[in-house]
Amino acid sequence: MRSFSEYNPVAIFIYFFSVTGVAMFNTHPVLTALSLVGGIICLLTYDKKRRYKEHIGFFILFLILAAANPLVSHNGVTVLFVLNNNPVTLEALLYGINSAAIIIGVLYWFRTFTHIMTSDKLLYITGALSPKLSLVLSMALRYVPMFREQTEKVRNAQKGMGLFKDDNIIDDIRSNMRIYSILITWALENGITTADSMEARGFGVGKRSCYSNFSFRTSDVLFILTDLSLLTATVIGMISGRFNYGFYPKINSADMGAVGTVGAIAYSVLIFLPFIIEMAVNIRWKYLKSKI
């Protein structure tokens, strides 16, 4: 039994496409809440460094998005209070909360995607489709940590020269602009060096080959079939109108019925599928350790 992150990149990509696809094209609060909670749990599972400031940023963004809609839109029949002669309605507030939950949930899933889908996995997917796209993507991903490392080097050098001695906003802006200018020059020089190196190694002379150590296993096929089966049950519920949910002019919801209930259960299983796999792997690992 393998961890979820060890599955074939194609299977992982199909999973994230399925989860985020339903989350983005659905407004039902039940599915939205499942997407948000599942995204948070999934990111906490795979974010080993526990960047809690990132969660605080997501929470602040959630509050801003949730509060923006009732302040801008005044539709709805249930008036909570009047602000500057503009009614703030319950329906607009709930719609703002639901929309914010959709956006933040999708952002959590994309953030988890970046933790699991490493550069070699992305190259495995894009390499077969377009080698040139794969090359551009690999170079872009390579420059992200290089830019971060170079920024720290330049900032430390600037501090060593005493250019950050004034603790005020104007000095910070000037210092950051200076660092930005240095980084642009460094990036251009590094790009020329990379181009010369690629030309010297014969880039573009013949057909490019792609190396990969990923292979499809039985578990990957079973995972994809399970993913597509759960997605199909959820999509059937959406197409049949069981997940229709309206906020204006007053809250109204379609009867979920058996089809909608099965779709909601299927989506909940799909959402927590990586967590279930990780729990099963941990239980099996502890069991094998107890046998030693």
Order of alpha helices (4+ residues) and beta strands (2+ residues): alpha-alpha-alpha-beta-beta-alpha-alpha-alpha-alpha-alpha-beta-beta-alpha-alpha
